[in-house]
Amino acid sequence: MRNVMRWLAACAALAGLCTVQAQEYPSRPVRVLVPYTPGGITDLVTRITAGELSKSLGQTFVVDNRPGANSILAVDMVSKATPDGYTLGTVIAAHAANQTLYAKLPYDSIKSFEHVSLLVTSPLIVCATNSLPATSIKELIEIAKAKPGQLTFASSGIGAAAHLTTELFMATTGIKMTHVPYKGTAPALQDLVGGQINFMMDTPMPAMLPQVRAGKVKALGMASDKRIAIAPEVPTLIEQGVQVVGGTWVALLAPAGTPKAIVDKLSGAAGAAMRRPEIKERLAQFGIEPVGSTSAEFTQFLKKEVAKWAKVIKDANVRID
């Protein structure tokens, strides 16, 4: 009985310590690792979120870009950091896909982290080169079926959201196209504009929509469940009879073992930031939808994403050498 009482007292003391830590947190600057170079959706959303967290929590949230190894370098640093809330990281859809794409990761995409918040989502826009005689998804499918494997599609890299969503699109519609991976969106889009590539998907901004509106490529559809405010004239794939939704997202992670009270504090502050009208308006200019989920909601979302892309990767036999 005495041992039980001691154990209960120890648990109560630990709970009290965690509560005090959460109340005091953050008492010094917090580092937020970004697994990509400055610019682009991940960096943009991270910097907006860090700025808002700095205001609401009274400490500086410092953005630290650590690109490399398809996001694995920075994400591994987060997984191995002290779980005290002072090292965080942002990830995108590639984080869910990497769990299956790589035979061996230095961390588990789900178990090695506390899932703070799903910050935003962004659908992919489907674009074709002007020389391709298709003005809709239906016409694209018809051409692809008449010429199996002859049409080419670009992506920003093997296993990227653009690549895997196109694989899902092909599987859903029963067509076959040839994948041409690039090192980033910019060179892929350059070849789409030049006509060397027939088709590609990517986020609407900052690269794709300006090219559409300049008349250099044509938009065939949006891989979303509804039209987006920045491009209301572009119909969704679902509207055109193709049940495919795909895109990227940005989320905030902490190392596994970070006290729940701190995770909840960060999650609440991030969610409040994403609900601010001025933040919503700013993100909408990039075709980005703010979410600001709870930790539990993000955990469920991430598990579904890992399972969804695992099936696509295995069915399409996608490999990273």
Residue pairs with C-beta under 8 A, 6 or more apart in sequence:
18 259
18 260
18 261
19 261
21 84
21 259
21 261
21 262
22 259
22 261
22 262
22 264
22 265
25 57
25 85
25 262
25 265
26 57
26 58
26 59
26 85
26 86
27 59
28 59
28 86
29 59
29 60
29 61
29 62
29 86
30 53
30 59
30 60
30 61
30 62
30 85
30 86
30 87
30 88
31 61
31 62
31 64
31 86
31 87
31 88
32 46
32 49
32 50
32 61
32 62
32 63
32 64
32 88
32 89
32 90
32 252
33 64
33 65
33 66
33 74
33 75
33 77
33 78
33 87
33 88
33 89
33 90
34 42
34 43
34 46
34 63
34 64
34 65
34 66
34 74
34 89
34 90
35 42
35 66
35 67
35 68
35 71
35 72
35 73
35 74
35 75
35 89
35 90
35 91
36 42
36 43
36 65
36 67
36 71
37 43
37 65
37 67
38 65
40 206
41 92
41 120
41 122
41 203
41 248
41 250
41 286
41 288
42 90
42 92
42 250
43 63
43 65
44 286
44 288
45 90
45 119
45 120
45 250
45 283
45 288
46 63
46 90
46 250
47 63
48 273
48 279
48 282
48 283
49 61
49 90
49 119
49 252
49 270
49 273
49 274
50 61
50 62
50 63
51 61
52 269
52 270
52 272
52 273
52 276
52 279
53 61
53 266
53 269
53 270
53 273
54 60
54 61
56 269
56 272
56 273
57 265
57 269
61 88
66 73
66 74
66 77
67 73
67 74
68 74
70 94
70 98
70 101
70 157
70 159
70 320
71 91
71 92
71 94
71 95
71 98
72 98
72 102
72 105
72 106
74 89
75 89
75 91
75 95
75 107
75 253
76 106
76 107
77 87
77 89
78 87
78 88
78 89
78 113
78 253
78 254
78 255
79 106
79 107
79 112
79 113
79 255
79 256
80 107
80 255
81 87
81 255
82 255
83 114
83 254
83 255
83 256
83 257
83 258
83 259
84 258
84 259
84 262
85 254
85 258
85 259
85 262
85 263
85 266
87 254
87 255
88 116
88 252
88 253
88 254
88 266
89 252
89 253
89 254
90 119
90 250
90 251
90 252
90 253
91 250
91 251
91 253
92 161
92 248
92 249
92 250
92 251
93 161
93 164
93 247
93 248
93 249
93 305
93 309
94 159
94 160
94 161
94 248
95 109
95 251
95 302
96 109
96 302
96 305
96 306
96 308
96 309
97 159
97 161
97 164
97 309
97 313
98 105
98 109
98 159
99 105
99 108
99 109
99 110
99 306
99 310
100 306
100 309
100 310
100 313
100 314
101 158
101 159
101 313
101 318
101 319
101 320
102 320
107 113
109 302
109 306
110 299
110 302
110 303
110 306
111 256
112 255
112 256
113 253
113 254
113 255
113 256
114 253
114 254
114 255
114 256
114 257
114 258
114 260
114 263
114 295
115 251
115 253
115 295
115 298
115 299
115 302
116 251
116 252
116 253
116 254
116 263
116 266
116 267
116 270
116 295
116 298
117 251
117 252
117 266
117 267
117 270
117 271
117 274
117 291
117 292
117 293
117 294
117 295
117 298
118 249
118 251
118 291
118 292
118 293
118 297
118 298
118 301
118 302
119 249
119 250
119 251
119 252
119 270
119 274
119 290
119 291
119 292
120 249
120 250
120 274
120 283
120 288
120 289
120 290
120 291
121 247
121 248
121 249
121 288
121 289
121 291
122 203
122 204
122 247
122 248
122 249
122 286
122 287
122 288
122 289
123 203
123 204
123 222
123 223
123 224
123 228
123 245
123 246
123 247
123 287
124 161
124 162
124 165
124 201
124 202
124 203
124 222
124 223
124 246
124 247
124 248
125 201
125 202
125 203
125 204
125 208
125 209
125 212
125 219
125 221
125 222
125 223
125 231
125 234
125 287
126 137
126 140
126 169
126 199
126 201
126 219
126 220
126 221
126 222
126 223
126 237
127 192
127 199
127 200
127 201
127 202
127 208
127 211
127 212
127 217
127 218
127 219
127 220
128 134
128 140
128 192
128 198
128 199
128 217
128 218
128 220
129 192
129 193
129 194
129 195
129 197
129 198
129 199
129 217
129 218
130 195
130 215
130 216
130 217
130 218
131 195
132 140
132 143
132 151
132 198
132 199
133 139
133 143
134 140
134 142
134 143
134 220
135 218
135 220
136 220
136 221
136 240
137 220
137 221
137 237
137 240
137 241
137 242
138 240
138 241
140 199
140 220
141 173
141 175
141 242
143 151
144 151
144 173
144 175
144 176
144 177
145 174
145 175
148 175
148 176
149 176
149 177
149 178
150 178
151 177
151 178
151 198
151 199
152 177
152 178
152 179
152 180
152 197
152 198
152 199
153 166
153 177
153 178
153 179
153 180
153 197
153 198
153 199
153 200
153 201
154 162
154 180
154 181
154 182
154 188
154 189
154 191
154 192
154 197
154 199
154 200
155 162
155 163
155 166
155 179
155 180
155 181
155 182
155 188
155 200
155 201
155 202
156 162
156 163
156 181
156 182
156 183
156 184
156 185
156 188
156 202
157 163
157 181
157 182
157 183
157 184
158 179
158 181
158 318
158 319
158 320
159 313
159 318
159 320
161 246
161 247
161 248
162 185
162 200
162 201
162 202
163 179
163 181
163 318
164 246
164 309
164 312
164 313
164 316
164 318
165 201
165 223
165 244
165 246
165 247
166 177
166 179
166 199
166 200
166 201
167 312
167 313
167 315
167 316
167 318
168 244
168 246
168 312
169 201
169 223
169 237
169 242
169 244
169 246
170 176
170 177
170 316
171 312
171 315
171 316
172 242
172 243
172 244
173 242
177 198
177 199
180 188
180 191
180 197
182 188
182 191
185 202
185 203
185 207
186 207
188 197
188 200
188 202
189 200
189 202
189 207
189 208
189 211
189 217
191 197
192 198
192 199
192 200
192 211
192 217
193 211
193 216
193 217
201 223
201 246
202 208
203 247
203 248
203 286
203 287
204 222
204 228
204 230
204 231
204 286
204 287
205 230
205 285
205 286
205 287
205 288
206 286
208 217
208 219
209 219
209 230
209 231
209 287
211 217
212 218
212 219
212 231
219 231
219 234
221 234
221 235
221 236
221 237
221 239
221 240
221 242
222 228
222 231
222 234
222 235
222 236
222 237
223 236
223 237
223 244
223 245
223 246
223 247
224 236
224 237
224 245
224 247
225 236
225 238
225 245
226 236
227 234
227 235
227 236
228 234
228 287
228 289
229 284
230 284
230 285
230 286
230 287
231 287
237 243
237 244
237 245
238 244
238 245
249 291
251 298
251 302
252 266
252 270
254 262
254 263
254 266
263 295
264 295
267 293
267 294
267 295
267 298
270 292
271 292
271 293
271 294
272 292
273 279
273 292
274 280
274 290
274 291
274 292
275 290
275 292
279 290
280 290
283 289
283 290
293 301
312 318
